[in-house]
């Protein structure tokens, strides 16, 4: 019996690994949301790291940007602890978060701000630091805050304040959250000249660049699927 010629092959047959003629290859575009337990653990991890970074900065007498930087600055002139000041300076931004981001995002943000304040008290109690070299505190502290913020952002929350405004501008105007945050942080750090010497202010500014470079290089819309 003669063998079939190539032209007599079934029209439905195709080469392995190649789509049929006229059919588009299937694309996989699946977003897997975080499980609630993952959100809880992620928020706890992110706020712990960020609060530890802020604690290093506070112990060295340095500042950073955002409402955390404002709270650190206010500790120089008021008797209130950082934990209380951080909550107070974020209150006006909670209304902005409700208006632009919704109640779910705002509730997560309030929880994150409260956790930062709570963890700052824990660090003071369990991690009694003596002299912390300024350069180490500025570099290490801002890296910790930056990584903590990345984790918090990935779980659809923020640390309030400028973070909320930066995320809104990124989503509505296409501006990088890290660059927006950097511009606002510069203003806060320059205000540090009112209570600190210039070498400390300049080092704090370097720390702000480090923190926001971490955000700008890693927090981009559409880069991650989860």
C-alpha positions as a LaTeX table, in Angstrom:
\begin{tabular}{lrrr}
\hline
Residue & $x$ (\AA) & $y$ (\AA) & $z$ (\AA) \\
\hline
Unk1 & 0.00 & 0.00 & 0.00 \\
Unk2 & 1.55 & 3.32 & $-1.03$ \\
Unk3 & 2.45 & 5.82 & 1.65 \\
Unk4 & 0.50 & 9.06 & 1.87 \\
Unk5 & 2.13 & 12.06 & 0.30 \\
Unk6 & 2.60 & 15.26 & 2.36 \\
Unk7 & $-0.23$ & 16.91 & 0.42 \\
Unk8 & $-2.67$ & 14.18 & 1.52 \\
Unk9 & $-2.12$ & 14.78 & 5.24 \\
Unk10 & $-5.11$ & 15.78 & 7.33 \\
Unk11 & $-5.79$ & 19.54 & 7.29 \\
Unk12 & $-5.94$ & 19.54 & 11.08 \\
Unk13 & $-2.43$ & 18.21 & 11.54 \\
Unk14 & 0.20 & 20.71 & 12.60 \\
Unk15 & 3.84 & 20.62 & 13.53 \\
Unk16 & 4.50 & 20.02 & 17.22 \\
Unk17 & 4.62 & 23.25 & 19.24 \\
Unk18 & 3.14 & 25.38 & 16.40 \\
Unk19 & $-0.41$ & 26.81 & 16.42 \\
Unk20 & $-2.88$ & 25.93 & 13.68 \\
Unk21 & $-3.12$ & 28.29 & 10.75 \\
Unk22 & $-5.52$ & 31.13 & 11.43 \\
Unk23 & $-5.45$ & 30.64 & 15.20 \\
Unk24 & $-3.68$ & 33.04 & 17.58 \\
Unk25 & $-1.47$ & 31.46 & 20.23 \\
Unk26 & $-2.95$ & 31.48 & 23.69 \\
Unk27 & $-1.50$ & 34.10 & 26.01 \\
Unk28 & $-1.33$ & 33.60 & 29.73 \\
Unk29 & $-2.15$ & 36.77 & 31.68 \\
Unk30 & $-3.28$ & 35.66 & 35.09 \\
Unk31 & $-3.03$ & 37.82 & 38.18 \\
Unk32 & $-2.93$ & 35.85 & 41.40 \\
Unk33 & $-4.07$ & 38.04 & 44.29 \\
Unk34 & $-2.52$ & 37.80 & 47.70 \\
Unk35 & $-4.31$ & 35.64 & 50.23 \\
Unk36 & $-5.54$ & 37.58 & 53.32 \\
Unk37 & $-3.00$ & 35.73 & 55.45 \\
Unk38 & $-0.25$ & 36.82 & 53.04 \\
Unk39 & $-1.47$ & 40.41 & 53.31 \\
Unk40 & $-1.33$ & 40.28 & 57.10 \\
Unk41 & 2.17 & 38.79 & 57.16 \\
Unk42 & 3.36 & 41.19 & 54.45 \\
Unk43 & 2.07 & 44.25 & 56.28 \\
Unk44 & 3.60 & 43.08 & 59.57 \\
Unk45 & 6.95 & 42.46 & 57.87 \\
Unk46 & 6.96 & 45.75 & 55.97 \\
Unk47 & 6.00 & 47.89 & 58.96 \\
Unk48 & 8.53 & 46.15 & 61.20 \\
Unk49 & 11.38 & 46.80 & 58.75 \\
Unk50 & 10.32 & 50.41 & 58.13 \\
Unk51 & 9.96 & 51.13 & 61.85 \\
Unk52 & 13.39 & 49.64 & 62.55 \\
Unk53 & 14.91 & 51.91 & 59.91 \\
Unk54 & 13.19 & 54.94 & 61.43 \\
Unk55 & 14.43 & 53.90 & 64.86 \\
Unk56 & 18.03 & 53.88 & 63.61 \\
Unk57 & 17.57 & 57.36 & 62.17 \\
Unk58 & 16.04 & 58.64 & 65.37 \\
Unk59 & 18.85 & 57.24 & 67.52 \\
Unk60 & 21.44 & 58.93 & 65.30 \\
Unk61 & 19.60 & 62.25 & 65.27 \\
Unk62 & 18.98 & 62.13 & 61.52 \\
Unk63 & 15.76 & 62.64 & 59.60 \\
Unk64 & 14.15 & 61.31 & 56.48 \\
Unk65 & 11.36 & 62.48 & 54.21 \\
Unk66 & 7.61 & 62.17 & 54.35 \\
Unk67 & 5.42 & 62.35 & 57.41 \\
Unk68 & 7.91 & 60.11 & 59.19 \\
Unk69 & 10.53 & 62.81 & 58.67 \\
Unk70 & 8.13 & 65.47 & 59.92 \\
Unk71 & 7.47 & 63.39 & 63.03 \\
Unk72 & 11.21 & 62.94 & 63.61 \\
Unk73 & 11.73 & 66.69 & 63.26 \\
Unk74 & 8.96 & 67.42 & 65.74 \\
Unk75 & 10.61 & 65.17 & 68.33 \\
Unk76 & 13.36 & 67.83 & 68.52 \\
Unk77 & 10.96 & 70.52 & 69.68 \\
Unk78 & 8.11 & 68.78 & 71.47 \\
Unk79 & 7.91 & 66.41 & 74.44 \\
Unk80 & 5.69 & 63.98 & 72.55 \\
Unk81 & 7.26 & 60.67 & 71.45 \\
Unk82 & 7.66 & 59.71 & 67.81 \\
Unk83 & 4.86 & 57.11 & 68.08 \\
Unk84 & 2.28 & 59.79 & 68.92 \\
Unk85 & 3.59 & 62.40 & 66.49 \\
Unk86 & 3.62 & 59.97 & 63.58 \\
Unk87 & $-0.07$ & 59.23 & 64.12 \\
Unk88 & $-0.98$ & 62.92 & 64.43 \\
Unk89 & 0.78 & 64.16 & 61.28 \\
Unk90 & $-0.89$ & 61.45 & 59.21 \\
Unk91 & $-4.46$ & 62.25 & 60.23 \\
Unk92 & $-5.06$ & 64.88 & 57.47 \\
Unk93 & $-3.88$ & 62.45 & 54.80 \\
Unk94 & $-6.38$ & 59.77 & 55.82 \\
Unk95 & $-9.19$ & 61.91 & 54.39 \\
Unk96 & $-7.29$ & 62.15 & 51.09 \\
Unk97 & $-6.85$ & 58.39 & 51.06 \\
Unk98 & $-10.59$ & 57.83 & 51.56 \\
Unk99 & $-11.44$ & 60.28 & 48.76 \\
Unk100 & $-9.00$ & 58.96 & 46.14 \\
Unk101 & $-8.21$ & 55.38 & 47.15 \\
Unk102 & $-11.31$ & 54.12 & 48.95 \\
Unk103 & $-12.04$ & 52.76 & 52.39 \\
Unk104 & $-10.22$ & 49.43 & 52.00 \\
Unk105 & $-6.90$ & 51.11 & 51.12 \\
Unk106 & $-7.40$ & 53.72 & 53.86 \\
Unk107 & $-8.11$ & 51.13 & 56.55 \\
Unk108 & $-4.97$ & 49.22 & 55.58 \\
Unk109 & $-3.00$ & 52.47 & 55.68 \\
Unk110 & $-4.33$ & 53.39 & 59.14 \\
Unk111 & $-3.32$ & 49.93 & 60.35 \\
Unk112 & 0.18 & 50.36 & 58.89 \\
Unk113 & 0.63 & 53.77 & 60.52 \\
Unk114 & $-0.54$ & 52.37 & 63.85 \\
Unk115 & 1.85 & 49.41 & 63.49 \\
Unk116 & 4.79 & 51.73 & 62.78 \\
Unk117 & 3.98 & 53.66 & 65.96 \\
Unk118 & 3.59 & 50.47 & 67.94 \\
Unk119 & 6.78 & 48.90 & 66.64 \\
Unk120 & 8.71 & 52.09 & 67.44 \\
Unk121 & 7.78 & 51.59 & 71.10 \\
Unk122 & 8.83 & 47.94 & 70.88 \\
Unk123 & 12.24 & 48.87 & 69.47 \\
Unk124 & 12.81 & 51.38 & 72.26 \\
Unk125 & 11.96 & 48.72 & 74.84 \\
Unk126 & 13.89 & 45.75 & 73.47 \\
Unk127 & 16.68 & 47.37 & 71.44 \\
Unk128 & 18.50 & 49.82 & 73.65 \\
Unk129 & 21.07 & 51.38 & 71.33 \\
Unk130 & 23.93 & 53.54 & 72.50 \\
Unk131 & 25.90 & 55.57 & 70.00 \\
Unk132 & 24.87 & 54.83 & 66.40 \\
Unk133 & 27.30 & 56.15 & 63.75 \\
Unk134 & 25.48 & 58.71 & 61.65 \\
Unk135 & 26.55 & 57.36 & 58.24 \\
Unk136 & 25.55 & 53.81 & 59.18 \\
Unk137 & 22.17 & 54.97 & 60.50 \\
Unk138 & 21.45 & 57.07 & 57.43 \\
Unk139 & 22.34 & 54.38 & 54.88 \\
Unk140 & 21.05 & 51.37 & 56.79 \\
Unk141 & 17.96 & 53.12 & 58.11 \\
Unk142 & 16.82 & 54.39 & 54.73 \\
Unk143 & 17.44 & 51.03 & 53.06 \\
Unk144 & 15.26 & 49.37 & 55.70 \\
Unk145 & 12.53 & 51.97 & 55.27 \\
Unk146 & 12.66 & 51.60 & 51.48 \\
Unk147 & 12.38 & 47.81 & 51.54 \\
Unk148 & 9.62 & 48.04 & 54.13 \\
Unk149 & 7.68 & 50.45 & 51.92 \\
Unk150 & 8.05 & 48.18 & 48.90 \\
Unk151 & 6.51 & 45.30 & 50.85 \\
Unk152 & 3.70 & 47.52 & 52.11 \\
Unk153 & 2.95 & 48.85 & 48.60 \\
Unk154 & 2.83 & 45.31 & 47.22 \\
Unk155 & 0.07 & 44.53 & 49.71 \\
Unk156 & $-2.02$ & 47.53 & 48.61 \\
Unk157 & $-1.33$ & 49.80 & 51.56 \\
Unk158 & 0.97 & 52.67 & 52.44 \\
Unk159 & 2.38 & 54.55 & 55.40 \\
Unk160 & 0.01 & 57.44 & 54.83 \\
Unk161 & 1.03 & 61.01 & 54.25 \\
Unk162 & 3.18 & 61.59 & 51.19 \\
Unk163 & 2.97 & 57.90 & 50.27 \\
Unk164 & $-0.74$ & 58.33 & 49.55 \\
Unk165 & $-0.15$ & 61.42 & 47.40 \\
Unk166 & 2.74 & 59.76 & 45.53 \\
Unk167 & 0.68 & 56.66 & 44.73 \\
Unk168 & $-2.26$ & 58.76 & 43.56 \\
Unk169 & $-0.04$ & 60.81 & 41.21 \\
Unk170 & 1.53 & 57.61 & 39.87 \\
Unk171 & $-1.86$ & 56.10 & 39.05 \\
Unk172 & $-3.55$ & 59.27 & 37.76 \\
Unk173 & $-0.67$ & 61.13 & 36.09 \\
Unk174 & 1.81 & 58.34 & 35.30 \\
Unk175 & 4.50 & 59.82 & 37.53 \\
Unk176 & 6.88 & 57.45 & 39.31 \\
Unk177 & 5.94 & 57.19 & 42.98 \\
Unk178 & 9.62 & 57.21 & 43.96 \\
Unk179 & 10.41 & 60.44 & 42.10 \\
Unk180 & 7.30 & 62.20 & 43.40 \\
Unk181 & 8.15 & 61.12 & 46.92 \\
Unk182 & 11.74 & 62.28 & 46.45 \\
Unk183 & 10.69 & 65.82 & 45.52 \\
Unk184 & 8.47 & 66.16 & 48.58 \\
Unk185 & 11.06 & 64.57 & 50.84 \\
Unk186 & 13.68 & 67.14 & 49.83 \\
Unk187 & 11.49 & 69.88 & 51.28 \\
Unk188 & 11.09 & 68.03 & 54.58 \\
Unk189 & 14.81 & 67.31 & 54.88 \\
Unk190 & 15.71 & 70.93 & 54.16 \\
Unk191 & 13.45 & 71.93 & 57.02 \\
Unk192 & 15.82 & 69.90 & 59.18 \\
Unk193 & 18.25 & 72.80 & 58.92 \\
Unk194 & 16.06 & 74.56 & 61.46 \\
Unk195 & 17.02 & 72.08 & 64.19 \\
Unk196 & 20.18 & 70.31 & 62.92 \\
Unk197 & 23.65 & 71.24 & 61.69 \\
Unk198 & 24.25 & 71.27 & 57.92 \\
Unk199 & 26.47 & 68.14 & 57.76 \\
Unk200 & 23.64 & 66.17 & 59.39 \\
Unk201 & 21.11 & 67.71 & 57.02 \\
Unk202 & 23.22 & 66.82 & 53.97 \\
Unk203 & 23.65 & 63.23 & 55.15 \\
Unk204 & 19.92 & 63.03 & 55.75 \\
Unk205 & 19.39 & 64.26 & 52.18 \\
Unk206 & 21.66 & 61.49 & 50.92 \\
Unk207 & 19.58 & 59.02 & 52.87 \\
Unk208 & 16.43 & 60.36 & 51.24 \\
Unk209 & 17.96 & 59.78 & 47.82 \\
Unk210 & 18.82 & 56.20 & 48.80 \\
Unk211 & 15.31 & 55.50 & 50.08 \\
Unk212 & 13.56 & 56.89 & 47.01 \\
Unk213 & 16.00 & 55.24 & 44.61 \\
Unk214 & 14.93 & 51.93 & 46.12 \\
Unk215 & 11.30 & 52.83 & 45.39 \\
Unk216 & 11.93 & 54.25 & 41.92 \\
Unk217 & 13.93 & 51.24 & 40.76 \\
Unk218 & 11.57 & 48.62 & 42.15 \\
Unk219 & 8.04 & 50.04 & 42.26 \\
Unk220 & 6.79 & 50.36 & 38.68 \\
Unk221 & 3.23 & 49.85 & 37.45 \\
Unk222 & 2.74 & 46.56 & 35.58 \\
Unk223 & 6.11 & 45.09 & 36.50 \\
Unk224 & 4.75 & 42.52 & 38.96 \\
Unk225 & 1.70 & 40.35 & 38.49 \\
Unk226 & 0.69 & 39.50 & 42.07 \\
\hline
\end{tabular}
